[in-house]
Amino acid sequence: MNLKNLAMWAVIVFLTIGLYNMFKNPQNSISKKDAIIFSDFLTEVDNGRVVEVQIQGNNIYGVLSNGTKFSTYSPSDPNLIEKLTDKGVSISAAPTEEKMPSLFGVLLSWFPMLLLIAVWIFFMRQMQGGKGGAMGFGRSKAKMMNELKGKVTFNDVAGVEEAKEEVEEVVEFLKDPKKFSRLGGKIPRGCLLVGPPGTGKTLLARAIAGEAGVPFFTISGSDFVEMFVGVGASRVRDMFEQGKKHSPCIIFIDEIDAVGRSRGAGLGGGNDEREQTLNQLLVEMDGFDTNEGVIIIAATNRPDVLDPALLRPGRFDRQVVVSNPDIIGREKILKVHAKKISMSPDVNLRTVARGTPGFSGADLANLVNEAALLAARKNKRIVTYQEFEEAKDKVMMGAERRSMVMTEDEKKLTAYHEGGHALVSFNMPSYDPIHKATIIPRGRALGMVMNLPERDKHGHSIKYLKARLAVCFGGRVAEELIFGKDNISTGAGGGAGSDINQATQLARAMVTKYGMSEELGPVEYGENQEEVFLGRSVTQTQSVSEAVAQKIDKEIRKLVDEGYNKAKQILTDKIEDLHKIAKALLTYETLTGEEIENIINKNTYPTNKEDLKSDENEKSSALGSIGLKPKIVH
């Protein structure tokens, strides 16, 4: 509150106090100054000095012969008038003045009525169509972006160069429309951003808002539909009305699949709330009443469920695919996020990008943030490459659970289980190289072997998938060879069970989806698993005969057995290598792919493990938690 408002309120308070005092008893000041006692008044009457009086109830006001005014209070004296008349006093009478009520009394008496009036005014204002009012639920919830702080530009978007070029053209048209209209070109009315989660679709839209220099409205697809019928369609109409008022403008609809799913699911008679909203959206985007200057940009990671009418030219003319970045894109994304942290000069972001294939933009942002948090936890002033490696392992494999107590037998079984995976993977040239093998519990697993491809892959061959089947059974076969069939466990963290599940699912997909079975040929036998709420027809089912189902099961079993036998052959022939890897895992707990290669080929063991340098770190390890001390195995 500024001084001007403070002074105004002070004046109001003083005036209120003054009025209250004035109205409370207006004649108090006069009556108290001229008041005389009643006996003196009678004496003055007897002496004949009273000239005239005014009787007002029990109050008497009069004038003496010398001109002095007086006032007094008389009791109920029936002879008073007679006495005054005998002495020749001029008498006048006036009705009794009602006492002026106080300001507080007036307010108190009128409080219920004032309260009712205030409530009535409140509800009337709410019902006049405010955005969040009682009658304003049909208004659009689109918010106009005005990012003065934290403004995002195209410089902050990396790794999606092709998509950025497409939307840059939209922004350029809004800035200079004559450049395109001169040649007869028209700007697309709609632009659909499609891609997996975390690839930067919303960030790209924010960059458009920052670069466009025109009004930018943003709304979520779920904001259209609420509990009232017809609200969605009403909000769509209102949203486009707002867009027309601020034309040219951009409207961004995030997660448009919430209202844009395919119609005709077969339930509700085709007149449900979501379909009404979609129909209104279709009409507004390209109907009789065209909306010039209103550009719609939408984002979704489910383009397969969108209605075909929504995707046709004239509505969404462009479909921009925002995919996961390649190695060059990942490096650029890492550079953008690395600007926000204090990073050591020895960190090569190209190396980090090479070791993170398949990462989305959100994954890379999380990686940089985790590295910064790890460095802060260690009380470091800068983030080194070591923190990036630890953060990468944490993101890909889960956080370490070193406090988990494991018995010697459990550690030994886990070491041979993971050693079996690692050895089979090492002897399968067509499979991805080993990144890291560990027996430290991570995430929900007691141990794991992580493989990373040397480059970005967009498809897999039959040779690669069969190698993966063999790797899946490496852990189970190792347990069987070392401990016997009777001692096969459920595996590390459900490993054997999880391995069998992965192998079965992969074999089934190879047979029924990818057409990699010679017996069944290149035919898809997978059943349609789409649900009604996704907008697919209920009658879209695909079944197979009993004979074909038996062939499918036979082919799946054939592939699984082939992978199992391949893993068994490798581990049987190279049992000594399995012992080496298991002993090394029991000693060092974590081995890199290079260290595993040196153990197998050169029989050399790592000598620079940091967790073996201090007793404190030994106690915090998985071995130290049960009182065991790691020893170098040669």
C-alpha positions, 0 to 999 in steps of 0.5 A: 500500500502506497502513501496516497492510499494510506492517507485516503484511508486515514481521512476516511477513518477520521471523518467516520469518527467525527460523524459518529460523535456528532450524531451520537448526542448533538445537544450535549455540548449546549445542555451541559454548559447552560444546565441548572438544577431544578430547585434553582429553576423553581427559585428563579420562577418564584422570583419572577426572573424567568421570561419564557420556557420551552418544554420538551418532554422532561427537558426545559429550555428557557431564558432569564430576564437578563437574557441568559439561557438555561436548561434543566431536567424536570420531574413529572410535576403536575403543578409546574405549568400552573406555577409558570402561568401564575408568574406570567411566563411565556410557555411553548411546547415541543415534541420529544426528540428521538435519540439519534442512534449511533453509527454502530447501532445503524450498522448492526441493525442493517447488517443482515440486509447488507449481507444479503445484498453483498451475497446477491451482488457476488453471485450476479458478478460470478454469473456474468460470464467470468472465466472461472465463474459459475456460468463461465464454464463454457469459456476457453481455458487457453492462456496467453503466453507472455514469457518475459522471464525464462523466454525460450528461443530456437537457440535453446532447442537442439537435436531436432533440426528438421523439425525446427526448420519446419516450424521456423517457416511458420514463424517467418510467415507470421513476421513477413507474410508477403514473402510467401503470399507474393508467390501464391503460397498459403501458410499451413493452418495446422502443424502437428508435432509427433514423436515419442515422449521427451523428445521436445515437442512442448519445448519446440512450441515454447520456442515458437512462442518466444520467436513469433512475436505474435499472441500465443495461446496454450491449452491442454487437450484435457481442458476441453472436456469436463463434467458438463455436457457440451462444455468441450464444444463451447470452449473450442468455439470460445478459443477460436473467438479469442484467436480471431480477436488477436489475429494473427496468432498461434494456438498450441494444443498439447496432448491433442489425442485427449479429444482427437481420438478416432470416432465411431467406437460403437458405444454411446451412440456416437454422440458422446462429449468427446466426439462433440468436441472433436466435431467442433474442432474440425468445423472451426479449423476448416469449415464454412467460417474460415479462420484466417490468421489463426494457426493451430500447433498440436502435439501428441505421442499417439498419432495412430489413434487420431481421427483421419479427418483431423489429419487431412490437409486443410486442418493439419497440413503438416505433420512434423516428426520429432524423433529421438536425436542421433549422436550429433543431436545428443551432443548439441542437447548436452551442450545446451544443458551443460551451459547451466552447470559448472563443468570440468574442461576434461568432460568430452560431451561427444563421448557422453553422447556416444555412450547414450544411444536411444536417449531422448532430450528429456533423458539427456537433461535428466542425465546432466542434472543427475551429474550435477547433483552427484557432484554437489553430494561429493562437495565438488565445485565442478562436475567431472567426467566421473559424475557423468559416468555415474549418472549414466549408470544411475539413469540406465541401470537404477540407483545402487542399493549397497545397503542391501545385505546378501549372503555369500551363497547369494553373491556367488550365484548372482556373480555366476548368473551375471557372468553367464550373461556377460560371457555369452554376450562377449562370444556373440559378435552380432550382439551389442558390446558389454557396457558394464556388468555388476553384482551390486543391487541396482533398482529392482535387480540384484545384478545386471549386465548392460549392453550398449550399441556402438552406434544408433540402430533403427532396426535389428536383423534375425542374427541379432535377435537370435543372439539376444535370445542366447544372451537371455539364457546365459544366466540360467545356463550358468546356474545350471552348469555350476550349481546343478539343475536342482539349484536353479533359482528364480535368478537375481532380482527375478532375473531367470524369470525375467530372462525367460519372459523376455526371451519368450516375448521376443521369440513370439514377436519374431514369429507372429509380427516380424515374419522370421519363421520359415514354417509360417512365412512373412505373415502377421498372426498377432491378434489385435489388442486395441481397446475400445476407448482408443477409438478402434472398432469393436469388430476389428479382431483377428484370430488364427486357427487351431492348427496355426496356433500349434505351429506358432507355439512350435516355432516359438519353442524352436527359437527358444531352444535354439537360443538355450542350446547356443548359450549352453554350448558357449558356456560349456566350451568356455567354463574357465572364462566363466569362473574368471568373470565370476571371481572378478565380479565377487572381487570388484563387484563392477566390471566394464566391458574392456575389463571383461575383455582383458580378463578373458583374453589377457588374463589381466585384472584391474588394479585401479578400482577406487572402491578397494583403496580405503576401508571405509569404502569397503564397508559400504560395499555389498561385500563389506555389508556382510563383513567380507573384504574384497581380495584381488584374484590372480 
